[in-house]
């Protein structure tokens, strides 16, 4: 088992099981849900950060709290500089398809430049190395699951 925090929205699976899904925009594929287990789970449709023990795709919740706005994949921090649209497109094109990607996108910031959003299930060492090679302020990297 791995002690983690996972950030997302509580939903009910078809079988009635509470699950935590990433909160980003819905894509064509079903989200990467974690089964939530334990007493005192957050209510359905709540945006939360859950801490607990991860075993496969099951999260034994030890505690939870409402999700802070700054953890959202789609809320870009104000201090991100951004890059030209061409550079943002090149950054997106450099993301390998075999990574645990939940969603990607581009957002225009106040300067008129763009920030790439990359939401992944977990930040692997490979993803971290890639991120560190990108221009400062060009990528908003968000993980659904983080080691605690």
PyMOL commands that set and color helices and strands:
alter all, ss='L'
color gray80, all
select helices_A, chain A and resi 69-71+85-93+125-132
alter helices_A, ss='H'
color red, helices_A
select strands_A, chain A and resi 2-12+18-21+34-37+47-55+58-66+101-108+114-120+139-143+145-147
alter strands_A, ss='S'
color yellow, strands_A
deselect
rebuild
show_as cartoon
